[in-house]
């Protein structure tokens, strides 16, 4: 399993970097839309939607949402409010995860879960496309956003394996520990210096450090939320498209929280273009 994970990552990483760096914004938006639609298809499984026609209609709604998001990029004020609301939404989800107890919780209905899919996936697409179009450094900002998720996951994985003792959210994801979170925070804190190095206009070193640490914590929430959705659906993985990794959602779960919150932080700091 670990070998499959490594081989898949080695194959995908150069492709992702090339698409981000060399595609124009429109091309990147289309490539990312394909990824989001694959993730949306997996989300219909988490929501318990099995019939082909309703699933196709949901993908159509997701595609229409991304088209609307493209036009929204021309309205900075509306875009800011979208990500403020998205940030508040992730705060509400954080509280839900903290209070979650499987014996007392009532799983959301299909409609609510499908709406949550729109909330999770559409702002991710809009945020990454917005970052990609942020001047000459836009593609680098996208790679840094992706790397925040990767670095947090890696730091959590190794520190959790080495020192993990105290369970983080045993009712949602039994394997995650507080020691893993601490490792993720340390790794992301060190990594935040890269952002100041290549884009100092984004904010002071301390501001960027705090932003990246906040984004790290939000990445944990994104991961846990997908775990909760899978738990309620009775699924181990969201799909099987990526050998050793599961589905698309299993790879971008933390990114769905990272991308909109990171962009919101940059916009509030005045470094979002």
N, C-alpha and C positions, 0 to 999 in steps of 0.2 A: 504493500500500500504506500509506504513512504517513498519507494523507488518510483512508483507511478506518479506521485505528487511532484517529485523533483523533475522528472522527465517532462511532464505536462507544463510545469512552470518554465522550464528552460526553452520549451518550444513557443510558449505564448508570450513570454517577456519581450523578446526582440520584435515580435509582430506588433505588440501594443505600443512599444516605444516608437517604432517606425510610423505607425498610423498617426500617433499624436504629433510627432515632429514634422512629418512631411506632407500630411494632408492639409489642404486649405480648410477654413472653418466649415464650409458647407459639406465638404467631403467627410470631415471628422464628425459632423452632426449626423450624417447619414449612416456612417459606420457605427456610431454609438447608438443610433436608433435601432439598428438591427440587434445589438446586444440587449437593449432595454426590452425589445419585443420578445426575445427569447426568455428573458427574466420574467416578463409578464405572463408568458405561457406557463412557466413554472409556478407563478403565483396563483394561477387559476386552480392548480392542483392543491395548493395550500388552502385555498378558499372552498374546496370541495366542489368545484365546477368541473363536470366530466363530459357533458354533451358537447360535440364539436361546434354546433352553431353558436351557442352562447359564448364559448371560448373565443371563437372567431370575432364575434361582436365586441367582446372585451378588448381584444387586440386592436380592433378598429378604433375603439374609444381611446386607447392608449396612443395610437398613432395620431389621432386628431388632437389629442392633448399636446403632443410634441410639436405638431404644426402650429398650434396656438402659442406654445412656448417660444417658438422661433420669432413670431411677430412681437411677443412680449419683450424680447430683447431690446427693442427700439424704445422702450418706455422705462427708463432707469428708476423712477419713483415707484412705479407699480412693481417692478422687479424687487426693489428693496423690501416692500411690504410683503411680497410673496415669501421671501426668505425669513422675514421676522415671524410670520405666521408658521412657517415650517419649523423654525427653531423652537417656538412655543409648543408645536405639536410633538417634537421629540422630547421636550420636557414632560409633557403629559404622559407619553409612552414610558419615560423613565420611572415616573411615579407608579404607573400600572405594573411595571416589572418588579419594583421594590415591594409592592403590596400583594403580588400574585401568590395565591395558594391554590394548588390544583383541586383540593376538596371543596373549596368555597367558590372558586371562579366559575362563571358561566361563559363558555366560549361564544364569541361574537357570531352572528349569523353570516350567511354567504354574502349578502349585500354589503354589510359593514366591512367584511374582509376584502371584498373587491375594491371598495372605496379606499381602504387603507393601502392597497396596492398602488392606486393612483397617487396617493400621498407620498409613498416611499419612493416610487420610481420616477415620476415626472420631474420633481425638483432636482433629482440627481442628474437627469439629462440636461435640464436647463442650466444648472450650475456649471457643469463641465463644459458645455458649449459656450457659455458666457466667459468662463475663464480662458478658454482656447482663443477667443477673439479679443483678448485683452492686450492688444498691441504686439510688439515683436517678442515680448517675453511670455505671451499667452500659452503657447505649447509647453514651455518649461513650467509654468504655474500648474498646468494640468498634470504633468508628470510628478510635480511635488505633491499635489493633492493625492494622487494615487499612492505615492510613496509613503505618505502619512499613514494610510491604511495598512500598507505592507509592513512598515517598520513597527507599528503598534502590534500587529498580529504576531510578528516575529519575536519581538521583545516579550510579549505575553506568553508565547509558546515555550520559549527556552527558560524563562524565569519560573514559569509555572511547573515545568517538568523538573527543574532543579530544586525548587524550594516550596512548591505549592502545598499548602496545608489547610488554610482557612477557605472554605467554600464561599464563592461570591454570590451565587444565586442558585442554590441546590435544587429549588423547585422548578427552575427553568432549564439550566444547563449544568449538570452535576460536576463536570470536569473543570469548569472555570474557577479560578481562585483569586483571592485578593493579591497574593504574591505575583500572579501573572499581570494584574493591573499595574502594580508598582513597577514591574519590569518594563511594561509598555510605556509608562510615563517617563521613566529614565531614558529609554531609547528615543522616544519622540522629543524629549527635552533637548537631548544632544543634537538630534536631527534638525531642530528648529533653526540652529545657527546657519544652516545651508540657505534657508529662505532669506535671512538678512544679508547673506553674502551676495546672492545674485539679484536681490530685489530690495535694497535698503529703503526705497521710497514707500514700502508697504507699512512701515512703522518702526518704532525703536526696538532694539533687541529684547527688552523686557516685555513689550507689548506682544511681539511675535512669539516669544516663549510662552506667555500666558495663553495666547490664542491656540497655539499648537497643543498645549496641555489640555485645554478645554476640548479641543477637537478629538484628542486621544480618548478622553472619557466618553465623549459622544459615540466614538467608534465602538466602544464596548457595548453601549446601548443598542446600536444597530445590529451588532452580532447577536445579542441576547434576544432582541425582538424577533429576528428570523428563527432563532431556536424555539421561541415560544410558539410561533406560528406552526413550525414543524411538529412540535409536541402536540398541539391541539389537533393537527391533521393526522397524527399517528405515522409520520414519515421520518426516516432517518436523514435523508438528503432531499433537497428540493428537486433534484433530477440526476441524470447520469451522463450528461454530455461531456464532462471533463474527467477523464480517468484519474482516480485518486483524490479528486476534489469534490465530486458530486455534481451539482448543477451550477448554472450561472449565478443564481442567487446565493449559493454557498460561498462564492468567491467575491461577491460585491456587497454582501450584507452590511459590513461595517462602512463601506464606501457610501452607501445610501444615506447615512447620517453625516459622514465626514464632509462630502462635497458641498451640500447646501450650507452647513454651519461654518465651514471654512470660508466660503465666499461671503457669507453674511458678516463674518468678522473683518474681512478685508474691506468690505463696503463701509462698515462703521468706522474703521480706522482711516478711511479716505484713501486706501491703497488699492482699491478695486477698479481703478480706471475711470 
